[in-house]
């Protein structure tokens, strides 16, 4: 049996997904987009997207409470505040038995949640402004 690690690149192939060195850029039909990092672990991938940087947090005094409140409403992904005080969203994707459609569904869902919350907090699309 081949024990070579699964490559997420081949699972993510789609016209709306651009593979990048450390992740992917997912484009939405409304012209917006969101970038995700992909971290490879033994039995899963961790997809992570930046929602807003510390300077853009509308709830600057209580980011952990706001993230915890939003986590109670989300099902496939979660929110956290990283070591730089950036609000990030993440999704754990188990490798065992994973099909390309499942990987893309989770990646698109996470990107959409990141983008939606980014827009609610800032009114902007960071990926569109960095092109």
C-alpha positions in Angstrom: 0.0 0.0 0.0 1.2 3.5 -0.9 1.9 5.5 2.3 2.9 8.7 0.5 1.1 11.7 2.0 -2.0 12.9 0.2 -1.4 16.2 -1.6 -4.2 18.7 -1.0 -3.4 20.4 -4.3 -5.0 17.8 -6.3 -8.1 17.8 -4.1 -8.5 21.5 -4.5 -8.4 21.7 -8.3 -11.3 23.9 -9.5 -11.9 26.9 -11.7 -12.7 29.1 -8.7 -9.6 28.0 -6.7 -6.1 29.2 -7.3 -3.3 27.1 -5.7 -0.6 29.2 -4.0 2.6 28.2 -2.3 1.2 28.1 1.2 -2.5 27.8 0.5 -5.2 28.8 -2.0 -7.3 31.8 -3.1 -11.0 31.1 -3.5 -13.0 33.4 -5.8 -16.7 33.9 -5.3 -19.3 34.6 -8.1 -19.8 38.2 -6.7 -16.2 39.1 -7.4 -15.0 38.9 -3.8 -12.3 36.3 -2.8 -10.6 35.0 0.2 -7.2 33.4 0.8 -6.7 30.3 3.0 -3.5 28.8 4.4 -3.2 25.0 4.4 -1.2 23.4 7.2 -0.3 19.7 6.7 -0.5 17.5 9.8 -0.2 13.7 9.9 -3.9 12.8 9.7 -5.5 16.1 8.8 -5.1 19.4 7.1 -5.8 22.6 9.0 -7.3 25.3 6.8 -6.9 28.8 8.2 -8.1 32.1 7.0 -7.5 35.6 8.3 -10.7 37.4 9.0 -9.3 40.8 10.2 -6.0 42.1 11.5 -5.9 43.4 15.0 -6.1 47.1 13.8 -9.4 46.4 12.1 -11.2 44.6 14.9 -14.4 46.5 15.6 -14.6 44.8 19.1 -11.0 45.6 20.0 -11.7 45.4 23.8 -13.2 41.9 23.8 -12.0 39.9 20.7 -11.9 36.6 22.6 -15.5 36.9 23.8 -16.7 38.0 20.3 -14.9 35.0 18.7 -16.4 32.6 21.3 -19.9 34.0 20.7 -19.6 33.6 16.9 -18.2 30.0 17.4 -21.4 29.0 19.1 -23.3 29.9 15.9 -20.9 28.2 13.4 -20.8 24.5 12.6 -18.0 23.5 10.2 -15.4 26.0 11.3 -14.3 28.0 14.3 -12.8 31.4 15.2 -9.9 32.3 17.3 -7.6 35.2 18.0 -4.0 34.4 17.2 -0.7 35.5 18.8 -0.8 38.7 16.8 -4.3 39.5 18.0 -5.7 38.8 14.5 -9.1 37.2 14.2 -8.8 33.9 12.2 -11.1 31.2 11.2 -10.1 27.5 10.9 -11.4 24.1 9.8 -9.9 20.7 10.5 -10.1 18.4 7.5 -9.4 14.7 8.2 -7.4 13.0 5.4 -8.9 9.5 5.8 -11.3 8.8 3.0 -11.5 12.4 1.9 -12.9 13.0 -1.6 -12.0 16.1 -3.7 -15.6 17.4 -3.5 -15.6 17.2 0.3 -12.3 19.1 0.5 -13.5 21.8 -1.8 -16.8 22.1 0.1 -15.0 22.7 3.4 -12.5 25.1 1.9 -15.3 27.1 0.1 -17.3 27.2 3.3 -14.4 28.4 5.4 -13.5 31.1 2.8 -17.1 32.3 2.7 -17.4 32.5 6.5 -14.1 34.5 6.6 -15.2 36.8 3.8 -18.6 37.3 5.3 -17.3 38.2 8.7 -14.5 40.4 7.2 -17.1 42.4 5.4 -19.4 42.7 8.5 -16.4 44.0 10.5 -14.6 46.2 8.0 -16.9 46.6 4.9 -13.9 45.7 2.7 -12.4 42.7 0.8 -8.7 42.6 1.7 -7.9 40.2 -1.1 -9.4 42.4 -3.8 -7.6 45.5 -2.6 -4.2 43.6 -2.6 -4.4 42.7 -6.3 
